Amino acid sequence: METKSNAKLKALFIIPSVVGVILFMIPVKNAAGEWTVVVKILADIISGVIGGFLPLLCVLILTVSAVMSLIALAKPKFIMNSDIMKECFACKPIWVVIRVLAVIFVWLTYLGVGEEDVGLVGMITGGGQGGFVLYDLLTTLVIIFVIAALLLPLLLDFGLLEFVGALLTKVMRPLFKVPGRAAVDCITSWIGDGTLGVMLTCNQYEGGYYSAKEASIIATLFSAVSITFTLVVLDTVGLLDYFGIYYLIVCLVGIICAIICPYLYPLRKKPNTYLVEGKAAPDTLPEGYKSNVEYGMDLAMKRVAEHKGIGEFFKSGAKNACSMWFGVLPSVMAIGTIALILANYTPIFEWLGIPFRPLLQLLQVPEADAVASTMIVGFTDMLTPAILIAESTSQMAKFIVAVVSVTQVLYLSEVGGLILGSKLPLNIWELFVIFLERTIISLLIVCPIAHLLF
């Protein structure tokens, strides 16, 4: 194969990487004047054009996922000999069960079966459970997944992560126990959307660039709620005029959680093993390099030189999109619906919140019982705690819940569901423990500050 010139390699590094940064990491205002990223704007435009078809598209995707996953249990050659089909449909029996539940839920919801009933079917299909997951979440995620997946190779395949990783390892490794390239995941999550960050993390883990421990840390501690949604949460509790200090506190809590939690169970127990050996870059500057910039540029050039052209670009994007469509969407439908049923129809999350009452009383939080009942609900859905506390008469209580519900981040209806549906080495119990750790750290930080504000 003909060796590419150094100038051409630099152009292949710089141009796609700059385009990727613009699409995923530069905040811009949409038509409504809200801050977001270009990828989200593209997804919104497409959703606006084909919005009426999206619920049916989601139903078809979940149906294909369930049927093909059941067939894959027999390990037929046409699935096992295809990289993409094996990736999408060959999964453990527990995930086959989840995909079957998802297709049952989605068909019942789409057909409107028992919407007015008070029985189990009505619980599944109601607007606050299956209806919310299908029409509010899946119809948004299905477009974001395909747009982001097709464009993520701009960030992944042209040396940007290698270059940034070499520059920032000295900061990211001692502070957060992760490689420097994780900074790109963090920025993508924070400015764009937590789902984008999880997608990027999954890709890097499966490619061998993150160990099991690093991927677990990044997915659970670096995934963040977008700026736009923090505004929605704050508006729900009627405290938009506090947005400046509110967002500074959210950032502070996120950073402190990312520093502390890697030392706690279960993240500290995760092994530093890789799915693919030999891809991870060393943390120290190898001999022969004068600076991290020189080393980073050399890594980026090597990465670009390995790229096989536009065909590989679209193949990588298509594989990402199929994996998210057929693997993750069913998890969000099944787990999200069950979680919302438990939140809306049982007192289980109120009971689970009881242990928080002594801590909240110790921190002198007003209406401690009401605040405590919102603490665990955030594991199901991020907006529900804000809705539950919105009628409170205490601005301090509403502010505390608004901060905590955003910094908990691992809600099952989206980010948590994505993590569970991926190959990341985390189960639902471990996610719940990390969720509790983030909750307690958030309370210890925000409550004293709230006393100064109100």
Buried (B, 14 or more C-beta within 10 A) or exposed (E): EEEBEEEEBBEBBBEBBBBBBBBBBEBEEBEEEBBBBBBBBBBBEBBEEEEEEBBEBBBEBBBBBBBBBBBBBEEEEEBBEEEBBBBBBBBEEEBBEBBBBBBBBBBBBBEEBBBEEEEEBBBBBBEBBBBBBBBEBBBBBBBBBBBBBBBBBBBBBBBBBBBBBBBBBBEBBEEBBBBBBBBBBBBBBBBBBBBBBBBBBBBBBBBBBBBBBBBBBBBBBBBBBBBBBBBBBBBBBBBEEBBEBBBEBBEBBBBBBBBBBBEEEBBEEBEEEBBEEEEBBEBEBEEEBEEBEEBBBBBBBEBBBEBEEEEEBEBBBBBBBBBBBBBBBBBBBBBBBBBBBBBBBEEEBBEBBEEBBEBBEEBEBBBBBBBBBBBBBBBBBBBBBBBBBBEBEBBBBBBBBBBBBBBBBBBBBBBBBBBBBBBBBBEBEBBBBBBBBBBBBBBEBBBEBBEEEB
